[in-house]
């Protein structure tokens, strides 16, 4: 029988050189000297506390005993060799004896956490000015003792050390940090911030509780636990608005998405409750600092006072006043205020209104949860910290807050930590969702460089990490991490997979946008050479990973390298799709081979993510499922975009695709239901199929009990016959449990229709508080690739006729008005649908604005381009010439000449001047363009904003805001006519996707093209 892992570690030979011993330490002490090692029987080594046996000192002693494999209380008498620990005097004396180096402790940065170690013939002394320093010193010494531990003996070097942190607070919030308090403390991380439970008692007073065991564990291990009072626009879960309606924000602006509601901080009761919560939390032993999070979703109270001063200024003043009131009851309370993306534009005012002595922490969902190479601490905050004021930061320590991907990133973490130290910050509160085990490398790196920013370089840290991990070849492991780290930075810093694989990357291909190196998903791939360099680095990293033989290392490599391959192929696809010339058969064959490679890489990413979760023993939860889903979906969407070229993807059946989903409404009448989804197009033969339930949003998760693949003789799901069934209890939520079902289809009947039938249970939302509602998710299905199964390439098929036609321009067949709608823009498909079938109009997609493509076109509709480079100076000149020669031109949204879009007809429209939101748009003139729409009529439109335009000297205003800002203008240009429409016709407000225009917008478009065409 194999020995347990712990026993194997205990039997490992101890380090032999000072360098090997130092690699056992994370973080590296600032000053440390190692002497000759000593080898002693564990039974002869005692641990003794000098002075008061405090809770933390006792825990520090226990840490040392545990490292040696001993149990029991610290000794009170000297052993053959004794480890003494205790607090020294200000001049460095312990028990009347001066400890070399300890006299410097009081002058070090953050002296309460500093410690000194000195070795003697028969004893080793660990001392500090404070118990926190004792615990940190014990963490260092415990790492050495554990490395030298044998079955009955322990070897460790004689040493002297003087050490202190570069950042005062180093830790995390969220993720698994509460579970990991002890593990983090062993790395000298000393901060955990955790949400408190807010409520209102029967007497109307605010009550707040943080689980006491969290505070107790933190206190015992020198970890500061800071309770969080949640975002101030998310207080409704406390019951505040039901109990005190006057605290509810006023007006429509107080309500944001997902039921988020702003409170009115001009109300004294809101401030009083905030103070109650602070006092309530501070009553728990060990709690002194309380972090109040400002609102983040842009919800703003609309009362006169709040509108005058601004939501975030009032929130800050409320925090200040609440703190003032709280200190009257408990003078020891310390206030910490969290900045947010909501407050970002008001941060200068927030800082100005923050009370003296308050601590400020910088968070912004788009700016601190960021993996770019951009500096994080911007000048306002850098100046603030430079003044010696307390500043912390909430950075992600991972690839992304939204998706879950591996990343050994020593360069990334070292850069971030050094920026924080160099700019004078006091606190690191990192975010590593959902589980530190997944990000062991980066979390330890953050511990390393937040404690000692100028100590090790990236390679030496990687050697230490590999040494402590027990990898068989430390040099290869360090080479692997330092090779793959910058590649991961290129990938994740470019927003892959989040946010680019949430639709944008696939749209680059489907919308035929010209890819631009250095932008979008290629942000850090500034040249084709950089892509090639990263691919070469991936091949090298893969060789190193294979040599190391560690499953975690191999899985991490597979994921990052798979994404690089996908990006390389994505660039080639986008180039091909944006080309104005038809591809040859040979070029199509190459694209087909690239698509197979792209999909194989995606398949490797998905499998790598699953293997990584298993190897790391971390819990990826719903966000890991999301990551796999969006990566699969990107490959599926790209395959669809390439299909018109006659290219088929042999991997398509093996990619997860959405079969259906569930929403809140499903569970209003009954909470246990059966849903049926037609999956005929996703079943292509016998074999195992995997069904995954993925929670996407809402307070409540889903329960599942059964999934079945069924057949029916026709398109209607009746009668249904079970073909494959998996029945077990599962949960899809923030943390999944058995949410995957495997359906083994033994025989495939080509003439039958296939349906996925699922039995699920959810929660009724309508009777829950607004902050406790929601139950939504997706049901995904994919065929499983079996061991040894190969995926054969598929031959080319003829190009789609419509695809072939786009290279030669529209082929009009009627004598009506010939309208070409430029494709690849925001609303291109929606506008085209609105014009199809209209009497006297023949509308066709327009892919090129070349003279050949425009020869039979009477009117061009140019929506706002999705690709900012598509309206190049040459294209703009061609359109202007087209109009002056007698053609018609209709422009929508930014194409009127706004945010980088060129002015195509300044005589008619001199460009966009502003975005209008939340205002009525009125028909301002009786004109052929507005035919069918009465003057004064309020237009309904799909998108949430419109562009206000400046009319040119020849422009006539047709639609305007109530205060007279023009939105639609028209006029003549040369022999032609132009309509500039600031409406985003055909764009959905929620996600910028294509949608059907409203009847008003359709009427406007018909009138615009008809008039522009001279009819």
Beta strands, then each sheet from edge to edge (+ up, - down):
strand 1: 31-41
strand 2: 45-49
strand 3: 81-87
strand 4: 93-94
strand 5: 97-98
strand 6: 115-119
strand 7: 123-128
strand 8: 153-163
strand 9: 169-173
strand 10: 191-195
strand 11: 197-200
strand 12: 206-209
strand 13: 224-229
strand 14: 289-293
strand 15: 334-338
strand 16: 359-362
strand 17: 391-393
strand 18: 427-431
strand 19: 657-662
strand 20: 672-678
strand 21: 687-697
strand 22: 702-712
strand 23: 721-732
strand 24: 740-745
strand 25: 753-761
strand 26: 776-783
strand 27: 817-822
strand 28: 841-846
strand 29: 859-862
strand 30: 888-892
strand 31: 909-917
strand 32: 921-923
strand 33: 945-951
strand 34: 956-961
strand 35: 966-973
strand 36: 976-981
sheet 1: 1+ 8- 6+ 7- 3- 2-
sheet 2: 4+ 5-
sheet 3: 9+ 10+ 13+ 14+ 15+ 16+ 17+ 18+ 9+
sheet 4: 11+ 12-
sheet 5: 19+ 26- 21+ 24-
sheet 6: 20+ 25- 22+ 23-
sheet 7: 28+ 27+ 29+ 30+ 36+ 35- 34+ 32-
sheet 8: 31+ 33-
end
